[in-house]
Amino acid sequence: MKKKLLLKSSNLMVCCLILLSQCLAGQTIAKWYVNMPDILNPTMTKQNRMELLEYHKAGQGDSIANRFGHQAFLLSVDTIQQHMVVKNTAISTFEMKIFKQDSTMAIAIIRTVCAPVCLSTVEFYDTAWHSIPLTFTMPKAIEWLDLKSIPAAMLDTVWVKHLLEMSFITLTYSDKNQAIVAKNNTLDFLSEQDRKVIAPFMSNKDILYKLKGRSWQEKL
């Protein structure tokens, strides 16, 4: 009798897990965005987020007033790739991506602020909105500098490294490469004179990061 009860209990648990996974799989990026905790996107209330998507769906516009009365814009929403970007304010952008981490779903949130030079942060969550310890190390501006190409008699490399200590890096998610793309904006922070001196030795290429296991690694 006990074995039968245990078997029934086990079968019930399996059924519940299957139903839960199907329910989560059926969620769209729009639903995750609307139902996310307000603390993760304090500029927009749940009502704001829902109305923004409803107006877009109805073809009635892609903007709405945020909770502070400023305009927010839906820049893109892709329900196939589970990816969307919203301009929360005139100087800030909120990007959200649903992706698979091992065999489960995970959520990446990228926040970018331009004040005036643009700078991003990234966080990762599970579907219950618990933080996931996926390692992403923000690159430094010095990584775009080709030190070998700088003539020793022309520039003091110590001075160059000191000048690039403050890094302004923006991130975005590439559906094409299934990667996080890092762009260096640090030259915009420098004076015009310093920028002219250093720019010839700085790469303008983006750096791509792919998820491998529990960490994001540069794609070489």
Helices and strands as residue ranges (DSSP letters): H 2-25, H 29-35, G 38-40, H 46-57, E 63-65, E 71-78, E 83-87, E 92-101, E 104-114, E 118-125, G 141-144, G 147-149, H 157-163, E 169-174, E 179-184, G 186-189, H 192-198, G 199-201, E 207-212, E 215-218
